[in-house]
Amino acid sequence: MILILVLLVVGIVLIVKGGDFFVDAASWIAEVSGIPKVIIGATIVSIATTLPELLVSLLAAAQGKVDMAIGNAVGSVTANLGLIMAIGLICIPAIVRRKEYALKSVFMLAGCALVVLCGRTGEVKTYIAVVMLAICALFFVENIINAKKAVKAGEETRPPKPTSKTTAVNVLKLIGGAAGIIIGANLLVNNGSELARLLGVSERIISVTIVAVGTSLPELVTTITAVAKKQSALSVGNIIGANIIDLTLIMPLCSVVSGKNLPVSASVAALDLPISLIVGAIALIPMLIASRFRRWQGFALLAVYIVYLVLTCTWVH
């Protein structure tokens, strides 16, 4: 048991740090190749904090561990909102520009509604997966459009001229980061399954708790940093973006990897999927109405998340 827990921690560290290295290197390569910074920021950086969830879910789906694949993706959304955003809102409520969050909020809530629909139908059907991917594509298009609007004419600089040293460092970071993500994902999936077996619980329970929180650590780090700088709106934007990708990209890709419509178990459909929609509604609908996040939302999100964990570990098996 101790060895399994140690390997789980090692897996989380590898996947998080590997993701950091991989994204840093990929961003540098994109920049020196002449891709505009606005495109890099709106695409590569947006995917950055979702790499852990993506790799873990895809690996689980490839191994036929469907509950872990879905549980990690949707559980990460619930952890992002019910734990991480809750902490940010409790510490620093934020006044926001509604128009900056309106479309992204609609995308995220639509993603939550679609995963609930998957629970009702019993699987991630092809037409649902297509709609999910369309929402994900629209999210990236909106990111790029907004990024271009934010950049004044002539602000883009020429790409830096790479030196042999920086090239070598970034190639090593790219390879090392990719290796860290793959090894870490393997450790999380395999040891998560083994821990579930030893504890006599379903893989789903481990995936929506330990694995989901572990792969959400990049969002947690971003939130803590934003709170320290008194810029909680930055962490909110990051969390919403990460959730859209978790909901609309990971599940369709898992279906592709599994080679069939991804089945949704009764326990996942009964609790995990509806909770993601509930916390999404608590987090975003009041903000869309009042143009601000309030402290009570943070407490409400945290309360719902605690109840969810209790139900997960004691009632739903």
Secondary structure, 3 states (H helix, E strand, C coil): CHHHHHHHHHHHHHHHHHHHHHHHHHHHHHHHCCCCHHHHHHHHHHHHCCHHHHHHHHHHHHCCCHHHHHHHHHHHHHHHHHHHHHHHHHHCCCECCHHHHHHHHHHHHHHHHHHHHHHHHCEECHHHHHHHHHHHHHHHHHHHHHHHHHCCCCCCCCCCCCCHHHHHHHHHHHHHHHHHHHHHHHHHHHHHHHHHHHHCCCHHHHHHHHHHHHHCHHHHHHHHHHHHCCCHHHHHHHHHHHHHHHHHHHHHHHHHHHCCCEECCHHHHHHHHHHHHHHHHHHHHHHHHHCECCHHHHHHHHHHHHHHHHHHHHCCC
